[in-house]
Amino acid sequence: MSPPSEMPETLQRADLALRRIGTRAEDVAWTLLNNEANIEPVAALKKEAGLEGDEVERLLLWNAARQALPGVSSLPVDKSIRERLDRDLRQLHAMSVSMPAGSYHFERAAKMATLRRFPAGPMEWEISGVPRSYFLQAAFPANLRFLAFVIFRLGGRVPCFFVHLAPPPRNRALSVPKEVLRSYYRMARSLQLQPGVRGLLAHAWFHDPAAVRDHPHLEVLSRPYVDHGGLITLLGPAPPSSGVLVGNAQRSADYLAGRVQYRYGFAIWPRDAAIGWANAHPELGD
């Protein structure tokens, strides 16, 4: 009994341990990683195999990514996205961070390995929609404008590209405005290839106009929504877990001291506005 010859040496111990208990990682990887409730099944698998750490998680990622790779070339996303995804899938199992099941890094990688999350540079997206609870979080009369915008401009709550920041070191490019705009451009071009998707969504503290006022370099992140046919609606206060404490020591100190309090801004960019903007900016293409 031996692992596939092309399997990275770092994964072979976990592969052999699973085979001893009658489980082939290649048979269960896709199903486990494609399930949001994967923490308990992965933990049970590790316990039965007598393994700790994140060896099993990396093995599952490697197998799922291998299964995903043949389909990347036919995905309805911009060519630059397909190229980035192809590279990422080949490296997911070797990320230099801890990736136990349930962690942010594992869940992100699991979605990517099962073609549910897509890299666009310093930003990424997955398919989601406008949560109903957000309509209750917006204050009157902004909530009415928010609801009307979703109905008449977005055309419905789902499906949409829900935008996230990429993890380090990729998110360092957020400090370069042109790279941020290129990321939006790649997502807009991908929207164009998926007629059923209604637009782009984002939910973040840095979409609060007060945050942009205090940190002008954040303006580019909200520019498409503010200046090119979108909408930003303020929701509830952004907690420490929102990321507001990360990346700026003075902002973190001010927040913890109660000198500043930002709110979540929920940003919406309808597909027609995003595609129209992309058509007007071909210089942002790769």
Secondary structure, DSSP 8 states (H G I E B T S, - for coil): ----TTS-HHHHHHHHHHHHTT--HHHHHHHHHT-S--HHHHHHHHHHHT--TTHHHHHHHHHHHHHHHHHHTTSSS-HHHHHHHHHHHHHGGG-SS---TTSHHHHHHHHHHTTSEEE-SSEEEEEE---THHHHHS-TTHHHHHHHHIIIII-SS-SEEEEEE--TTGGGGGGSHHHHHHHHHHHHHHHHT-TT--EEEEEEGGGSHHHHHH-GGGHHHHHHHHHTT-EEEEEEE--GGGTTTSS-HHHHHHHHTTS---EEEEEEEEHHHHHHHHHT-GGG--
